[in-house]
C-alpha cells in the first residue's frame, strides 16, 4: 500500500504538510497489525528517502503516543462508568486521523471542488454566478448548452445565481432532490441522505422523491428534506443562517451537544464531547470561524465545560 500522495493545497490555516500526512498514514497502518511484508518494505523505502521523511515519521509517532497517553490520563481521572467513553473517544480520534489521511487524495481527485475542515472557498462559475463552498464539502459542476447543473456531494454551498441569456435553468442536486433556481441567492446543506435549503433572495423550487408538486421556497424561508419525507417550510432569518459565508456561525438557543455538532463542520480539528449534556443551559453565540479555539476557551472560563487538547483533538468534559 502506497501512502497517499497529498496534492499541493492550502486552507485557512496555511499549507498542507504532505509529509506529515504520509507519516501519520504509516504510523496508523503499522500499528494496525494488518501490514504485509510488501507494505513494510514500501514503508522503509519511504522512510529512507530523506532526513525530512524520518523526522516526519518521528513526530507522527510522538503525536500518536501522546494521543494514547493523553486519553489514558483523562480516563484515570474519570469515574469507572465513564472510562469506557474515553476509550471510545481514543478509538474515534485514531480512526479520524486515519480517515483524514487515507481520503486526502481521493476527495481531491474525485470531485471538481473540495474543501477541508476550516476552509471556505469562493468560486466564480462560467456563467457569472458565484458559489461559496463551506468547510468539509465537495461539489461537481456540470454546465452545457442546455442547462447549468451542480451536484452537492457533501457539506454546504451558497449560490448567487446570474441571469442567463440562453435561458438555461440552474439547479442543485442534493441526494434525491433537485433545487431549481428562479433568479435567486440561496444556501444548501447536505445532511446524511437529506438536506436543507435557505433562501436569501428570489425563489427556488424543490422537487424529487414522490412529491406531487414542486415546493416553492421564498426569501427568509428554509426547507428540510430527506428520503420519503415531504419537505417542510419554516421561517428563518436568512442573513443569520448564512453568516458562515463571512466566516461566522450563529449558535441560537442550542444545547452544548448541538453547538459542538454545528462547529465540527467548520473546525480545523475535531471536538469530542465527553460530558453528559444533561443541563438545561442553552447557548447563544456568534462564533468567529477563524478563531473557534478562542470560543472554546471561553467555555472553560465560564465553567460550561472543561477543555483539554491532544494535538488537533479538543475534548470537552
LINCOR-V142620 format. One record per backbone hydrogen bond with DSSP energy under -0.5 kcal/mol. NH is the residue of the N-H (numbers start at 1). CO is the residue of the C=O. If there is no record, write none. Layout:
# LINCOR-V142620
nh->{NH;NH}
co->{CO;CO}
This chain:
# LINCOR-V142620
nh->{6;11;14;16;18;21;22;23;24;25;26;27;28;29;30;31;32;34;40;41;42;43;44;45;46;47;48;49;50;54;55;56;57;58;59;60;61;62;63;64;65;66;67;68;69;70;71;72;73;74;75;76;77;78;78;82;83;83;84;86;87;88;89;90;91;92;93;94;95;96;97;98;99;100;101;102;103;104;107;108;108;109;110;113;115;119;121;123;125;125;128;130;131;132;133;133;134;136;137;138;139;140;142;144;148;149;149;150;151;152;152;153;153;154;157;158;159;160;161;161;165;167;169;171;172;173;174;176;177;178;179;180;180;181;182;185;186;187;188;189;190;191;194;195;196;197;198;199;200;201;203;204;205;206;207;207;209;211;215;216;217;217;219;220;221;221;222;223;224;225;226;229;232;234;236;238;240;241;242;243;245;246;247;248;249;251;251;252;253;254;259;260;261;262;263;264;265;266;267;270;272;272;274;274;275;278;283;285;287;287;289;289;290;291;295;296;297;298;299;300;301;302;303;304;305;308;308;310;313;314;315;316;316;317}
co->{4;14;11;9;16;17;18;19;20;21;22;23;24;25;26;27;29;29;36;37;38;39;40;41;42;43;44;46;47;50;51;52;53;54;55;56;57;58;59;60;61;62;63;64;65;66;67;68;69;70;71;72;73;74;75;79;79;80;80;82;83;84;85;86;87;88;89;90;91;92;93;94;95;96;97;98;99;101;103;104;105;105;106;139;137;116;133;131;123;129;125;160;123;158;121;131;156;116;134;154;113;151;149;147;169;142;147;171;140;150;173;138;151;138;188;132;186;130;159;184;163;164;146;148;179;150;177;193;174;207;172;178;205;170;203;201;159;198;157;196;155;194;191;225;189;223;187;221;185;185;182;217;180;215;178;205;176;208;206;214;204;215;202;199;199;218;234;197;232;195;229;226;224;222;220;236;237;237;238;240;242;243;244;243;287;249;285;250;251;283;255;256;257;258;259;260;262;263;263;312;270;314;272;316;316;276;254;251;249;285;247;287;247;288;291;292;293;294;295;296;297;298;300;299;299;306;315;313;310;270;308;272;314;306}
